[in-house]
Amino acid sequence: MTQRRVTIKQVAAEAGVSITTVSHVLNDVPGKRVHPDTRARVKDAAVRLGYAPNVLAQSLRTQRSNTIGLVGDEIATTPFAGKMILGAQDVALSRDAVVFVVSTGYQREVEHREIEELLRRQVDGILYAAMYHREVELPPQLASVPTVLINASCTAPGVPWVVPDEVAGGQDAAEVLLAAGHRRLAFINDVDEIPAMFGREEGFRRRAAQAGLGADDLQIVTAETDPGGGYTAARRLLQGDQRPTAIFCFNDRLAMGVYRAATELGLRIPQDLSVVGFDNQEFVADGIFPGLTTIELPHYDMGVWAAEQLFDRIEAEPQATKPAPTARLRGPVIYRDSVAPPPWVQDPGERREPSDRRANAGSDGAAPTIHMNK
């Protein structure tokens, strides 16, 4: 048997007041004076009866649905989406609003359909999220609704966006290694020319230069951003004439390959080689031994910032022209156990030079041929 919706008339009868009074209390109508005892009696009656307001009727009256949409390209498969969504949801909850989340799988046709469905449901605004930092072209339908970008930027005027501060992330990675005493550094960067590739390298180089490191003290190589790419790149670096004592990896998955290469070459982490990752993919960074020190991407904070901006724009007067703020948020360093002083700082009497045979020979004692992933 289907249970019928409790009406405002039933709440009024239960509380012993008029329907108008119930409406004023439950809709928190401004300027209407209702005695506190009466207000409490109405709310108690609504709870006892299980009354739920008619959201459709409210939206017709207020022109607000108290819902927003979050459109993402890879929400179902990326480990980062959860924190981004949580940040947006926490803000929405504080505003008595709900977030509808849809995933497009990088398909424009799917994206077009999902956005149209959200607009038919009268969402008050849309968060347009990318699962990796890039510049995007906004779908034309979003011109009709307040929109804020997360983890992406665009050239469209009047659209707020928030992205990670990639340059600061590269600087922080270098600082962790420099503070431990390392002066022979390497960076395994992404092969794809995306903002993170350029920004992280710029920050890493800048901080190294500030510390007085010369060209011979810093090696930059590129690789596919998976464990295989990290392994191949690390083998090349660790068997070179200028073996680094510390490696910064574009992401944590690359660092997994570095760990494997170091183990095969007889190098201990962190005693012989320090490693810093990026992303703080916890199942990777906590799952390898020793735990990986890494730079966390600020996905939760980006979700919060974007949702706050979106609600501010939704609540602004229609005729108000607000400038479009943008933000680059710095992620924290997550310290684990993959960084230590270089060997000669640990034991000044036992300085290991880069020609150390352990790192220059394969398992049979001969230097293997190394090919970089492209």
C-alpha positions as CSV (number, residue, x, y, z in Angstrom):
1,M,0.0,0.0,0.0
2,T,1.4,3.4,-1.0
3,Q,1.7,5.9,1.8
4,R,0.2,9.3,1.0
5,R,2.2,12.5,1.4
6,V,1.5,14.3,4.7
7,T,-0.1,17.7,3.9
8,I,0.4,21.1,5.5
9,K,-3.3,20.9,6.5
10,Q,-2.6,17.8,8.6
11,V,0.3,19.5,10.3
12,A,-1.9,22.5,11.1
13,A,-4.5,20.3,12.6
14,E,-1.9,18.4,14.6
15,A,-0.4,21.6,16.0
16,G,-3.8,23.3,16.5
17,V,-2.9,26.4,14.4
18,S,-3.8,27.8,11.0
19,I,-2.4,26.6,7.7
20,T,-0.9,30.1,7.2
21,T,1.0,29.8,10.5
22,V,2.4,26.5,9.5
23,S,3.5,27.9,6.2
24,H,5.2,30.9,7.9
25,V,7.1,28.6,10.3
26,L,8.2,25.8,8.0
27,N,9.2,28.2,5.2
28,D,10.9,30.6,7.7
29,V,9.1,33.5,6.1
30,P,11.0,36.7,7.0
31,G,9.1,39.5,8.9
32,K,6.4,37.1,10.2
33,R,6.2,37.1,14.0
34,V,5.3,33.7,15.5
35,H,5.5,33.0,19.2
36,P,8.5,30.7,20.0
37,D,6.1,28.2,21.7
38,T,3.9,28.1,18.6
39,R,6.9,27.7,16.3
40,A,8.2,24.8,18.4
41,R,4.7,23.2,18.4
42,V,4.5,23.4,14.6
43,K,8.0,21.9,14.1
44,D,7.3,19.1,16.5
45,A,4.0,18.3,14.7
46,A,5.8,18.2,11.3
47,V,8.4,15.8,12.7
48,R,5.9,13.5,14.3
49,L,3.8,13.3,11.1
50,G,6.9,12.9,8.8
51,Y,6.0,16.0,6.8
52,A,8.3,16.8,3.9
53,P,7.9,20.1,2.1
54,N,6.9,20.1,-1.6
55,V,10.2,21.1,-3.2
56,L,8.5,21.7,-6.6
57,A,6.1,24.2,-5.1
58,Q,8.8,25.9,-3.2
59,S,11.0,26.3,-6.3
60,L,8.1,27.8,-8.2
61,R,7.7,30.3,-5.5
62,T,11.3,31.2,-4.8
63,Q,12.7,30.5,-8.3
64,R,15.3,28.3,-6.6
65,S,15.6,24.5,-6.5
66,N,18.3,24.4,-3.8
67,T,20.2,22.0,-6.0
68,I,23.4,22.3,-8.0
69,G,25.0,19.9,-10.5
70,L,28.6,18.7,-10.6
71,V,29.6,17.6,-14.1
72,G,32.9,15.6,-14.2
73,D,34.7,13.8,-17.0
74,E,36.1,10.8,-15.1
75,I,34.3,10.6,-11.8
76,A,33.7,6.9,-11.7
77,T,37.3,5.9,-12.3
78,T,39.6,8.4,-10.7
79,P,40.7,8.3,-7.0
80,F,40.5,12.1,-6.7
81,A,36.9,12.7,-7.5
82,G,35.7,11.7,-4.0
83,K,37.5,14.5,-2.2
84,M,36.4,17.1,-4.8
85,I,32.8,16.0,-4.5
86,L,33.0,15.9,-0.7
87,G,34.2,19.5,-0.6
88,A,31.3,20.7,-2.7
89,Q,28.8,18.6,-0.7
90,D,30.0,20.1,2.6
91,V,29.4,23.6,1.3
92,A,26.0,22.6,-0.2
93,L,24.9,21.0,3.1
94,S,25.7,24.2,4.9
95,R,23.4,26.0,2.4
96,D,20.6,23.4,2.7
97,A,21.3,22.3,-0.9
98,V,21.9,19.1,-2.7
99,V,24.6,18.2,-5.3
100,F,23.6,16.1,-8.3
101,V,26.8,14.4,-9.7
102,V,27.1,13.1,-13.3
103,S,30.0,11.7,-15.2
104,T,30.6,12.1,-18.9
105,G,33.6,9.9,-19.7
106,Y,35.1,12.6,-21.9
107,Q,32.3,12.1,-24.4
108,R,30.8,15.4,-25.7
109,E,27.5,13.8,-26.6
110,V,27.1,12.3,-23.1
111,E,28.1,15.6,-21.6
112,H,25.6,17.5,-23.7
113,R,22.8,15.2,-22.6
114,E,23.7,15.2,-18.9
115,I,23.9,19.0,-18.8
116,E,20.5,19.3,-20.5
117,E,19.0,16.9,-18.0
118,L,20.4,19.0,-15.1
119,L,19.0,22.2,-16.6
120,R,15.6,20.6,-17.1
121,R,15.6,19.8,-13.4
122,Q,16.2,23.5,-12.7
123,V,19.5,23.2,-10.9
124,D,20.6,26.6,-9.6
125,G,24.2,26.3,-10.9
126,I,26.8,23.9,-12.1
127,L,30.3,22.9,-11.1
128,Y,32.2,21.8,-14.1
129,A,35.1,19.6,-13.0
130,A,38.1,18.1,-14.7
131,M,39.9,15.1,-13.2
132,Y,43.3,16.4,-14.4
133,H,44.4,20.1,-14.6
134,R,43.8,21.5,-18.0
135,E,42.3,24.3,-20.0
136,V,38.8,23.5,-21.2
137,E,36.2,24.9,-23.6
138,L,32.9,25.3,-21.9
139,P,29.8,23.6,-23.3
140,P,27.5,26.4,-24.8
141,Q,24.5,25.3,-22.5
142,L,26.4,26.6,-19.5
143,A,26.1,30.2,-20.6
144,S,22.5,30.2,-19.2
145,V,23.4,29.1,-15.7
146,P,26.0,30.2,-13.0
147,T,29.0,28.0,-13.5
148,V,32.4,27.5,-11.7
149,L,35.3,25.4,-12.9
150,I,37.1,22.9,-10.7
151,N,40.7,21.7,-11.6
152,A,40.4,23.5,-14.9
153,S,40.7,27.0,-16.4
154,C,39.1,28.6,-19.5
155,T,39.3,31.8,-21.5
156,A,35.6,32.5,-21.3
157,P,35.1,35.9,-19.6
158,G,33.1,35.9,-16.3
159,V,33.7,32.3,-15.4
160,P,35.4,31.6,-12.0
161,W,37.9,28.7,-11.9
162,V,40.2,27.1,-9.4
163,V,43.3,24.9,-10.1
164,P,46.3,23.5,-8.1
165,D,49.3,25.7,-7.8
166,E,51.6,23.5,-9.8
167,V,54.6,25.8,-9.5
168,A,54.4,25.9,-5.8
169,G,54.1,22.1,-5.8
170,G,57.4,21.8,-7.7
171,Q,59.0,24.3,-5.3
172,D,57.8,22.4,-2.3
173,A,59.1,19.1,-3.6
174,A,62.6,20.6,-4.2
175,E,62.5,22.2,-0.7
176,V,61.9,18.8,0.9
177,L,64.9,17.3,-0.8
178,L,67.1,20.4,-0.3
179,A,66.2,20.6,3.4
180,A,67.4,17.0,3.8
181,G,70.8,18.0,2.4
182,H,70.5,16.7,-1.2
183,R,72.5,18.6,-3.9
184,R,72.2,16.2,-6.8
185,L,68.6,16.1,-7.8
186,A,66.5,14.6,-10.6
187,F,62.9,15.1,-11.8
188,I,61.0,12.5,-13.8
189,N,58.4,14.6,-15.6
190,D,55.3,13.7,-17.7
191,V,55.7,13.3,-21.4
192,D,52.3,15.1,-22.1
193,E,52.4,18.8,-22.4
194,I,49.8,19.8,-19.8
195,P,49.8,22.6,-17.2
196,A,51.1,20.3,-14.5
197,M,54.1,19.3,-16.6
198,F,55.2,22.9,-17.1
199,G,54.3,24.2,-13.7
200,R,55.9,21.5,-11.6
201,E,59.2,21.6,-13.6
202,E,59.3,25.4,-13.4
203,G,58.9,25.3,-9.6
204,F,61.4,22.6,-9.1
205,R,64.0,24.3,-11.3
206,R,63.3,27.7,-9.6
207,R,63.9,26.4,-6.1
208,A,67.0,24.5,-7.1
209,A,68.5,27.6,-8.7
210,Q,67.7,29.6,-5.5
211,A,69.7,27.0,-3.6
212,G,72.7,27.6,-5.8
213,L,72.5,24.3,-7.7
214,G,74.1,24.3,-11.1
215,A,73.1,22.7,-14.4
216,D,75.1,19.6,-13.6
217,D,73.3,19.1,-10.3
218,L,69.8,18.8,-11.8
219,Q,68.6,16.2,-14.3
220,I,65.2,16.4,-16.0
221,V,63.8,13.4,-17.9
222,T,60.3,12.5,-19.2
223,A,58.4,9.3,-19.1
224,E,55.0,7.8,-19.3
225,T,53.3,8.4,-16.0
226,D,52.9,4.8,-14.8
227,P,55.2,2.4,-12.9
228,G,56.8,1.2,-16.1
229,G,57.8,4.7,-17.1
230,G,59.2,5.4,-13.7
231,Y,61.2,2.2,-13.7
232,T,62.8,2.8,-17.0
233,A,63.6,6.4,-16.2
234,A,65.0,5.6,-12.8
235,R,67.3,2.9,-14.3
236,R,68.7,5.4,-16.7
237,L,69.2,8.0,-14.0
238,L,70.7,5.7,-11.4
239,Q,73.2,4.2,-13.8
240,G,74.4,7.5,-15.2
241,D,77.7,9.2,-14.5
242,Q,75.9,11.8,-12.3
243,R,73.7,9.5,-10.2
244,P,71.2,11.6,-8.2
245,T,70.8,11.1,-4.6
246,A,67.1,12.2,-4.7
247,I,64.4,11.9,-7.3
248,F,61.2,13.9,-7.6
249,C,58.4,12.1,-9.5
250,F,55.6,13.8,-11.5
251,N,53.1,11.4,-9.7
252,D,53.1,8.6,-7.2
253,R,52.7,5.9,-9.8
254,L,56.0,6.9,-11.3
255,A,57.5,6.6,-7.9
256,M,56.4,3.0,-7.7
257,G,58.7,2.3,-10.7
258,V,61.5,4.2,-9.1
259,Y,61.3,2.0,-6.0
260,R,61.5,-1.1,-8.2
261,A,64.5,0.1,-10.1
262,A,66.3,1.1,-6.9
263,T,65.7,-2.3,-5.3
264,E,67.1,-4.1,-8.4
265,L,70.2,-1.9,-8.3
266,G,70.8,-2.5,-4.6
267,L,69.9,1.0,-3.5
268,R,68.0,1.4,-0.2
269,I,65.2,4.0,0.1
270,P,65.8,6.4,1.8
271,Q,69.3,5.6,3.0
272,D,70.8,5.6,-0.5
273,L,68.1,7.3,-2.5
274,S,65.4,9.7,-1.5
275,V,62.1,9.9,-3.4
276,V,59.3,12.4,-3.4
277,G,56.0,11.9,-5.3
278,F,53.0,14.0,-6.3
279,D,49.2,13.5,-5.8
280,N,49.1,11.6,-2.5
281,Q,47.2,8.6,-4.0
282,E,47.0,7.0,-0.6
283,F,46.7,3.4,-1.9
284,V,50.0,4.0,-3.6
285,A,51.9,6.3,-1.2
286,D,50.8,4.2,1.9
287,G,51.0,0.9,0.1
288,I,54.7,0.9,-0.8
289,F,57.5,0.5,1.6
290,P,58.8,2.8,2.9
291,G,55.8,5.1,2.8
292,L,56.2,7.8,0.1
293,T,56.6,11.4,0.9
294,T,54.4,13.3,-1.6
295,I,52.7,16.5,-2.4
296,E,48.9,16.3,-2.1
297,L,46.7,17.8,-4.7
298,P,44.1,20.1,-3.0
299,H,41.0,18.4,-4.4
300,Y,38.8,18.9,-1.3
301,D,39.8,22.6,-1.0
302,M,39.1,23.1,-4.7
303,G,35.7,21.6,-4.2
304,V,35.0,23.9,-1.3
305,W,36.3,27.0,-3.0
306,A,34.3,26.4,-6.2
307,A,31.0,25.6,-4.4
308,E,31.3,28.7,-2.2
309,Q,31.9,30.8,-5.4
310,L,29.0,29.2,-7.1
311,F,26.5,29.8,-4.3
312,D,27.7,33.4,-4.0
313,R,26.9,33.9,-7.7
314,I,23.6,32.1,-7.4
315,E,22.5,34.4,-4.4
316,A,23.8,37.6,-6.1
317,E,21.2,40.0,-7.4
318,P,20.4,39.2,-11.1
319,Q,21.5,42.6,-12.3
320,A,24.8,42.5,-10.3
321,T,27.9,42.2,-12.3
322,K,30.5,40.3,-10.3
323,P,34.1,39.9,-11.4
324,A,35.2,36.3,-12.0
325,P,37.7,35.3,-9.3
326,T,40.3,32.7,-10.0
327,A,42.5,30.8,-7.6
328,R,45.6,28.5,-7.5
329,L,45.6,26.5,-4.3
330,R,48.7,25.0,-2.8
331,G,48.6,21.4,-1.6
332,P,50.4,20.3,1.5
333,V,53.5,18.1,1.8
334,I,52.5,14.7,3.2
335,Y,55.6,13.4,5.0
336,R,56.3,9.7,5.2
337,D,59.6,7.8,5.2
338,S,61.0,8.1,1.7
339,V,63.3,11.0,2.4
340,A,66.6,11.1,4.4
341,P,69.9,12.9,4.2
342,P,72.2,11.7,1.4
343,P,74.7,9.0,2.4
344,W,77.7,11.3,3.0
345,V,75.6,13.4,5.4
346,Q,74.5,10.3,7.3
347,D,78.1,9.0,7.4
348,P,80.6,11.7,6.4
349,G,83.4,9.1,6.3
350,E,81.6,6.9,3.7
351,R,80.8,9.2,0.7
352,R,79.4,7.2,-2.2
353,E,80.1,8.6,-5.6
354,P,77.8,8.2,-8.5
355,S,80.1,5.6,-10.1
356,D,79.2,3.2,-7.2
357,R,79.2,-0.2,-9.0
358,R,76.0,-1.3,-7.3
359,A,74.0,1.3,-9.2
360,N,75.9,1.0,-12.5
361,A,75.7,-2.7,-13.1
362,G,72.9,-5.1,-14.0
363,S,72.4,-8.3,-12.1
364,D,75.1,-9.9,-14.2
365,G,77.6,-7.0,-13.5
366,A,77.2,-5.5,-17.0
367,A,75.5,-2.2,-17.7
368,P,72.2,-3.0,-19.4
369,T,70.8,-0.9,-22.4
370,I,68.1,1.5,-21.3
371,H,65.4,2.9,-23.5
372,M,63.1,5.7,-22.3
373,N,59.3,5.2,-22.7
374,K,57.9,7.7,-25.2
